[in-house]
Amino acid sequence: MPSMTFRRPSPVPALLGLGLFLLSGCGPAPRPASVLLISIDTLRADHLGTYGYARSTSPRIDALAKEGVLFQKTYATVPRTTQSVATLLTGLYPKHHRARGLFSPLLPANTTLAEILKDRGYATWAVVSNLFLQPGKGFEQGFDSYSNPRSRFGGDSSSQITDEALAKLRQADERPFFLWVHYLDPHWTYEPEPAFASRFDPGYEPSEAMKALQEGKFQKGDIIFNNTLAEPDRRHLIALYDGEIAQVDAQVGRLMDGISQAVRRGMLIVLTSDHGESLCEHGCCFAHGETLYDDTLRVPLLFIFPGKLFPGQRVERNVSLLDVAPSVLRLLGLPGRPGMDGIPLFATTANGFVPSGSHDLLFAETDYQLIHAANPRFLLRGARGRWSGVRQDSAKLIRIPQPEGPLHELFDLASDPLESHPLPSSTLPEASRLMRELDTWTDYEEGAGSLLEDSLSAEQRQRLRSLGYLQ
């Protein structure tokens, strides 16, 4: 599928308000800053060096982090691409943007960051890779061009995406631009190029079980939930996942190297992910979307803005992908969009911006579609089986629906960051409040445009099977 071009007339007052040149004796107005949003699919924060990981998976991202502000505790609202990217682009929880299922579209009633910036005179481009972000699903709203061809739906494509993103940058004229780049590589299956595949487990010899997996003889659900691989095989798959991160990190570096210093000086760069990946924690291997533990919810978040943000800052408070869109607007000096669930993460000062603002509570939910039959903890069909969760400071509560009534897991992340030991509700003073808040927040609405699995075409089934979503 070729790149798609969408033309939406921008209001004349907005273009005049942009004011590339003022009709006064003050000379030309400062050019508004351009924006580069980089999202990397399935990227855990704790597998990057800048977040403390021991392996050298991310030297270029680590270097980029030193140029800006890093948020240590950033969380997705849903550990799936469809819902999470919708949140990233709108600043809304899934229950408000209505893309609550894996196949849901982003409805036209939503206003995306691209639409806001386009109306301000920005050129808007997207170069992405993901089956669920395909043209026609609504994620193209506000983009002058939206490139996500079918050839990029499966397998690694970071080199192609970088090539196309650099080509877009070469087309830039005097207008500011918003470029969104979404890399897919760390998503299952983990098949990086040979140099990256052997980097972190060079002496590995595949077992018969691993050969069977590579030949497609295993059900993915058996790998995810039944732990059918031996420990050396599981370690190797984690090494391959890390190799995918290193591969996409090199492409992030190539993208940065291809941007001139003159453009970089006036550019806001945001780097994040849509969700993480469970690597055999909590009985779930090499998957996401099935649980609400932080291995799939915690993501990286960096803001780099030369001359506006003091470099090298690290922020410890809880923030969300909800906050990306309102923060971009704040940093660009544009008015916020009323009704966003997210908050600007920066306050304006005379010398630029400083990190500011916090959430009292953050909510999350899981998907309810294409749950593998082997999942022992998904016991109710449809939206009634969707997990929900809430966090306040270091306290976190997860609700797991069951036929006999929901199971609740309470964690103190300060003393148990790996969520290994659920606590009795009497342990934390926040528990009763979190329970009440979750009661109020949780619903069983399916959202908009849900597509059932049995309506998929043979081609869609095959692509989903290759990505680990179907048996």
matplotlib code that plots the C-alpha trace (Angstrom):
import matplotlib.pyplot as plt

x = [0.0, 1.6, 1.8, -1.5, -1.8, -4.6, -5.4, -7.3, -7.6, -6.2, -8.1, -6.6, -6.6, -4.4, -1.9, -1.9, -1.5, 1.5, 3.2, 6.3, 6.9, 5.4, 4.2, 5.9, 9.3, 10.4, 11.6, 10.9, 9.2, 10.9, 10.2, 8.0, 9.8, 9.5, 8.6, 10.0, 8.0, 9.8, 7.8, 9.4, 7.0, 7.2, 10.2, 10.6, 12.2, 14.3, 16.1, 17.7, 21.1, 19.9, 17.3, 20.0, 20.1, 23.5, 23.6, 24.7, 21.4, 21.0, 24.1, 22.4, 19.2, 21.3, 23.3, 20.1, 18.7, 21.7, 20.6, 17.1, 14.7, 14.1, 11.0, 11.8, 8.2, 6.1, 3.2, 1.0, -2.8, -3.1, -0.3, -1.4, -0.5, -4.0, -5.2, -1.9, -1.0, -4.5, -3.8, -0.4, -2.0, -5.0, -4.0, -7.1, -7.8, -9.2, -12.6, -12.7, -11.1, -13.1, -10.4, -10.6, -10.1, -7.2, -9.1, -10.8, -10.4, -9.5, -12.8, -13.0, -14.6, -11.2, -8.7, -5.2, -1.9, -1.3, -4.6, -3.9, -0.4, -1.7, -4.2, -1.3, 0.4, 2.7, 3.6, 2.6, 4.1, 3.9, 6.3, 5.1, 5.0, 2.3, -0.7, -3.0, -2.0, -2.9, -4.4, -8.2, -8.1, -8.2, -4.6, -3.9, -6.1, -4.3, -1.3, -0.5, 1.1, 0.8, 3.1, 2.5, 2.6, 1.6, 5.2, 6.1, 3.3, 5.5, 9.2, 11.8, 11.7, 13.6, 16.1, 13.3, 11.6, 14.7, 15.4, 11.8, 11.9, 15.2, 13.7, 10.8, 13.1, 14.9, 11.6, 11.2, 10.7, 10.3, 7.3, 7.7, 6.9, 5.6, 7.2, 6.0, 8.2, 7.1, 9.5, 8.2, 11.4, 11.3, 7.9, 7.7, 9.1, 12.6, 14.6, 17.2, 19.9, 22.8, 25.2, 22.6, 21.2, 24.5, 25.5, 24.2, 24.3, 27.1, 27.6, 24.0, 23.2, 19.4, 17.7, 15.2, 12.4, 13.8, 14.1, 10.5, 9.5, 11.5, 9.7, 6.3, 5.5, 4.7, 1.5, 2.4, 0.1, 2.1, 5.2, 3.5, 1.8, 3.0, 6.7, 7.6, 11.1, 14.2, 16.0, 18.8, 16.2, 14.4, 17.6, 18.4, 15.0, 15.6, 19.0, 17.3, 14.8, 17.7, 19.3, 16.1, 16.5, 20.1, 19.1, 16.5, 18.8, 21.3, 18.5, 17.6, 21.2, 21.2, 18.1, 19.7, 22.9, 20.9, 19.3, 21.4, 22.5, 20.7, 17.4, 18.2, 18.7, 15.1, 13.5, 11.6, 12.3, 10.2, 11.1, 8.8, 7.1, 3.6, 4.1, 6.6, 7.0, 6.7, 9.8, 8.6, 7.6, 4.2, 3.7, 3.8, 6.6, 7.3, 4.0, 2.0, -1.6, -2.6, -1.7, -1.2, 2.2, 4.8, 6.9, 4.3, 3.2, 6.4, 7.9, 10.7, 9.9, 12.5, 12.0, 14.9, 14.5, 17.8, 17.8, 14.4, 15.0, 18.0, 19.8, 20.4, 17.4, 15.7, 12.1, 10.9, 7.1, 4.5, 3.6, 1.7, 1.6, -1.5, 0.8, 2.8, 0.3, -0.4, 3.3, 4.2, 1.6, 3.0, 6.6, 5.6, 3.8, 0.4, -2.8, -3.8, -6.7, -9.7, -10.8, -7.5, -6.9, -3.2, -1.4, 1.6, 4.7, 6.5, 5.9, 6.9, 9.7, 11.6, 14.5, 12.6, 10.7, 11.1, 9.5, 6.3, 2.9, 1.8, -1.0, -2.8, -4.0, -3.2, -5.5, -4.8, -6.7, -6.0, -7.4, -10.2, -9.7, -7.6, -6.7, -5.0, -6.9, -4.0, -4.2, -5.1, -6.0, -8.6, -11.8, -14.6, -15.3, -15.4, -15.0, -16.1, -12.8, -10.7, -8.3, -8.1, -5.7, -4.9, -1.7, -1.0, 2.6, 4.1, 0.9, -0.7, -3.9, -4.9, -8.4, -8.6, -12.2, -13.2, -16.5, -16.7, -15.8, -12.7, -9.3, -7.4, -3.6, -2.1, 1.6, 3.9, 6.3, 8.8, 9.6, 8.5, 9.3, 9.0, 5.5, 6.4, 4.5, 0.8, -0.1, -3.2, -5.4, -4.9, -1.2, -1.3, -3.3, -4.1, -5.7, -9.3, -9.2, -7.7, -10.5, -13.1, -11.5, -11.2, -14.9, -15.8, -13.4, -14.0, -16.6, -17.3, -17.9, -16.3, -15.6, -15.9, -15.7, -14.6, -13.8, -14.3, -11.6, -13.9, -14.4, -10.7, -9.5, -7.0, -4.3, -5.1, -5.0, -1.6, -0.1, -1.6, -0.3, 3.2, 3.1, 2.0, -1.6, -3.3, -2.6]
y = [0.0, 3.3, 6.4, 8.2, 11.9, 13.7, 17.4, 19.4, 23.1, 25.2, 28.2, 31.5, 33.1, 30.3, 30.8, 34.5, 33.9, 31.8, 35.0, 33.9, 37.6, 40.5, 43.5, 45.9, 47.4, 44.6, 42.4, 38.7, 36.8, 33.8, 30.6, 28.3, 25.2, 22.0, 18.7, 15.2, 12.5, 9.1, 6.2, 2.7, -0.2, -2.6, -0.9, -1.4, 1.5, -0.8, -2.3, 1.0, 2.0, 5.4, 3.7, 1.5, -1.6, -3.4, -4.4, -1.7, -1.8, 1.9, 4.1, 6.6, 7.0, 7.2, 10.1, 11.8, 11.5, 13.6, 16.4, 16.8, 15.8, 12.1, 10.9, 7.9, 6.7, 6.9, 4.6, 3.5, 3.5, 0.2, -2.2, -2.4, -0.3, 0.7, 2.2, 3.5, 5.4, 6.9, 8.2, 9.5, 11.5, 12.8, 13.1, 11.1, 7.9, 5.0, 5.4, 8.9, 8.5, 5.3, 3.2, 0.5, -2.7, -4.0, -3.4, -0.1, 2.9, 6.4, 8.2, 11.5, 13.1, 13.1, 15.9, 14.7, 16.6, 16.6, 18.3, 21.0, 21.7, 21.6, 24.2, 26.3, 26.1, 23.1, 20.6, 17.2, 13.9, 10.4, 7.5, 4.5, 0.7, -1.3, -3.3, -1.7, 1.8, 1.2, 4.0, 4.2, 3.5, 7.2, 7.6, 9.6, 12.4, 15.8, 14.4, 15.9, 12.5, 9.2, 6.4, 2.9, 0.4, -3.2, -4.3, -2.8, -4.6, -7.6, -7.9, -5.3, -2.0, 0.5, 1.2, 1.8, 4.1, 6.1, 6.5, 7.8, 10.1, 11.6, 12.1, 14.0, 16.2, 17.1, 18.3, 20.8, 24.4, 27.6, 26.2, 24.4, 20.7, 17.9, 14.5, 11.3, 8.3, 4.9, 2.0, -1.6, -3.7, -4.7, -6.4, -10.2, -11.9, -11.0, -11.4, -8.6, -8.5, -11.1, -8.6, -7.6, -11.2, -12.5, -9.4, -10.4, -14.2, -15.1, -18.8, -19.9, -23.2, -23.6, -26.5, -28.8, -26.9, -23.6, -25.0, -26.1, -22.6, -21.1, -23.5, -22.4, -25.7, -24.2, -22.3, -18.8, -19.2, -22.1, -20.0, -17.1, -18.9, -22.5, -21.7, -24.6, -23.3, -24.2, -21.4, -21.1, -20.6, -18.0, -16.1, -16.2, -14.8, -11.9, -11.4, -11.2, -8.7, -6.6, -7.0, -5.5, -2.6, -2.1, -2.3, 0.4, 2.5, 2.5, 3.8, 6.5, 7.5, 7.6, 9.7, 12.2, 12.3, 13.1, 16.2, 19.4, 21.2, 24.3, 22.3, 20.5, 23.8, 24.8, 21.4, 19.7, 16.0, 13.6, 9.9, 7.3, 3.9, 2.7, -0.1, -2.6, -6.4, -9.2, -11.3, -14.2, -12.1, -12.9, -16.1, -14.3, -14.6, -12.5, -10.7, -7.7, -6.6, -9.5, -8.1, -4.7, -5.2, -2.6, -4.8, -3.9, -0.5, 1.3, 3.1, 5.6, 9.3, 11.9, 15.6, 17.4, 21.1, 23.0, 26.4, 25.7, 22.7, 22.4, 19.1, 16.1, 16.4, 13.3, 13.5, 10.9, 11.5, 9.4, 10.6, 9.1, 8.9, 11.1, 13.9, 13.9, 15.9, 18.6, 18.9, 19.4, 22.2, 23.9, 23.7, 25.2, 28.1, 27.0, 26.9, 23.6, 21.6, 21.7, 18.3, 16.4, 14.0, 14.6, 17.5, 19.6, 18.3, 21.7, 25.2, 28.3, 30.5, 33.6, 31.4, 28.5, 25.6, 23.5, 20.2, 20.8, 19.3, 15.8, 13.3, 12.4, 9.1, 7.2, 4.5, 1.7, -1.2, -4.2, -5.2, -7.7, -9.0, -11.8, -13.0, -16.3, -19.4, -20.6, -17.5, -18.9, -15.5, -14.4, -16.0, -13.8, -13.2, -9.7, -6.4, -7.9, -9.8, -6.6, -5.9, -2.4, -0.7, 2.5, 4.0, 6.8, 7.6, 4.1, 2.3, 0.3, -1.7, -4.2, -5.6, -9.0, -10.1, -13.7, -15.5, -15.6, -12.0, -9.8, -10.6, -7.5, -7.3, -4.4, -3.5, -1.0, -0.3, 1.5, -1.7, -4.2, -2.6, -6.0, -6.5, -9.9, -9.8, -8.7, -7.1, -7.4, -4.4, -3.4, -2.9, 0.5, 3.5, 4.3, 1.0, 1.9, 5.1, 3.2, 0.6, 3.3, 5.2, 2.0, 1.2, 4.6, 4.4, 0.8, 0.1, -2.6, -0.5, -2.1, 1.2, 2.1, 0.0, -3.3, -5.9, -9.6, -12.1, -14.3, -11.4, -11.3, -12.1, -14.9, -12.3, -10.5, -13.7, -14.7, -11.3, -11.4, -14.9, -13.9, -11.1, -13.5, -12.3, -15.5, -19.2]
z = [0.0, -1.0, 1.1, 1.6, 1.3, 3.2, 2.5, 5.0, 4.5, 7.3, 8.4, 7.1, 10.5, 11.9, 9.1, 9.7, 13.4, 12.7, 11.5, 9.7, 9.1, 11.0, 9.1, 11.5, 12.1, 14.4, 11.5, 11.1, 13.9, 15.4, 13.4, 15.5, 16.6, 14.6, 16.4, 16.0, 17.8, 17.9, 19.3, 19.4, 19.6, 22.5, 24.2, 27.9, 29.8, 31.9, 28.9, 28.0, 29.4, 30.5, 32.7, 34.3, 32.1, 32.2, 28.5, 26.0, 24.0, 23.5, 23.3, 20.9, 22.9, 26.1, 24.5, 23.5, 27.0, 28.3, 26.0, 27.6, 30.3, 31.2, 33.0, 35.1, 35.8, 32.6, 32.0, 29.2, 29.7, 27.9, 27.0, 23.3, 20.3, 19.1, 22.4, 23.5, 20.3, 20.4, 23.8, 22.7, 19.9, 21.7, 25.4, 26.4, 28.3, 26.1, 27.7, 26.3, 22.9, 22.5, 20.8, 23.5, 21.5, 19.4, 16.2, 17.2, 15.0, 16.2, 15.6, 13.7, 16.8, 18.4, 17.8, 17.3, 18.0, 14.2, 13.6, 16.2, 14.7, 11.1, 11.9, 13.2, 9.8, 10.4, 7.8, 9.2, 8.3, 9.7, 8.8, 10.8, 10.8, 12.5, 11.2, 13.7, 12.5, 8.9, 6.8, 7.2, 11.0, 11.9, 13.1, 9.9, 11.1, 10.6, 8.7, 5.2, 4.4, 6.3, 5.2, 6.6, 3.6, 4.0, 3.4, 6.8, 8.7, 9.6, 10.3, 11.0, 9.0, 11.0, 8.2, 5.7, 8.1, 8.8, 5.1, 4.5, 7.5, 6.3, 2.9, 4.5, 6.4, 3.1, 1.8, 4.7, 3.7, 5.7, 7.5, 10.9, 10.7, 12.9, 12.0, 13.7, 13.3, 14.7, 14.7, 15.1, 15.5, 19.2, 18.6, 18.4, 16.5, 17.6, 14.4, 14.3, 11.7, 12.3, 13.9, 16.5, 16.8, 18.1, 20.1, 23.6, 23.4, 21.0, 22.1, 21.9, 20.2, 19.5, 21.3, 19.5, 21.1, 19.8, 16.3, 16.5, 17.6, 14.7, 12.3, 13.6, 15.3, 18.7, 19.5, 20.6, 23.6, 24.8, 24.8, 26.5, 29.3, 29.6, 29.7, 27.3, 26.6, 28.7, 30.5, 27.9, 25.2, 27.2, 27.9, 24.2, 23.3, 25.8, 24.1, 20.7, 22.1, 23.3, 19.9, 18.4, 20.7, 19.7, 16.1, 16.4, 18.6, 15.7, 13.4, 15.9, 15.8, 12.0, 12.0, 14.4, 12.4, 9.3, 10.8, 10.4, 13.5, 12.3, 12.3, 15.6, 17.4, 16.7, 17.1, 20.0, 20.1, 22.0, 22.3, 23.9, 23.4, 23.2, 25.8, 27.1, 26.9, 29.5, 29.4, 31.6, 34.6, 36.2, 34.2, 30.8, 28.3, 25.2, 25.0, 26.1, 26.5, 28.8, 32.2, 33.9, 35.5, 34.9, 32.6, 30.0, 31.2, 32.0, 29.0, 28.3, 27.9, 26.8, 25.9, 24.2, 23.4, 23.0, 24.7, 26.3, 28.5, 30.8, 29.7, 32.0, 34.2, 35.6, 36.9, 39.4, 39.6, 37.9, 34.4, 31.5, 27.7, 28.3, 29.0, 25.7, 23.6, 26.2, 27.0, 23.3, 23.1, 26.3, 25.0, 21.7, 23.5, 22.1, 24.1, 25.6, 24.2, 26.6, 27.8, 27.6, 30.4, 30.3, 31.8, 30.6, 32.3, 32.1, 33.5, 31.6, 33.1, 32.0, 30.8, 29.2, 30.9, 34.0, 34.9, 36.8, 37.5, 38.7, 38.6, 41.8, 40.2, 37.0, 35.6, 33.2, 31.5, 29.4, 26.0, 25.8, 22.2, 20.8, 24.3, 23.9, 24.9, 27.0, 29.3, 32.7, 34.1, 31.5, 32.7, 31.4, 27.7, 26.2, 28.0, 31.3, 31.3, 31.0, 33.8, 35.3, 37.6, 39.4, 41.0, 43.5, 44.3, 45.0, 45.7, 42.9, 42.7, 40.0, 39.5, 37.7, 36.9, 37.8, 37.7, 41.5, 41.9, 41.1, 42.5, 43.7, 43.9, 45.9, 45.6, 47.3, 44.4, 46.7, 48.5, 45.7, 42.3, 40.5, 41.8, 43.2, 46.5, 46.6, 49.9, 52.1, 51.6, 55.2, 54.6, 52.8, 54.0, 50.3, 49.6, 50.5, 48.5, 45.5, 45.7, 45.7, 42.8, 40.8, 41.4, 40.0, 37.1, 35.8, 33.2, 30.7, 27.6, 24.5, 22.8, 19.1, 16.0, 17.6, 15.0, 16.0, 15.3, 13.1, 10.7, 9.8, 6.3, 5.7, 5.1, 8.3, 10.2, 8.8, 9.7, 13.2, 13.6, 12.7, 15.3, 18.0, 18.3, 17.0, 17.4]

ax = plt.figure().add_subplot(projection="3d")
ax.plot(x, y, z, "-o")
ax.set_aspect("equal")
plt.show()
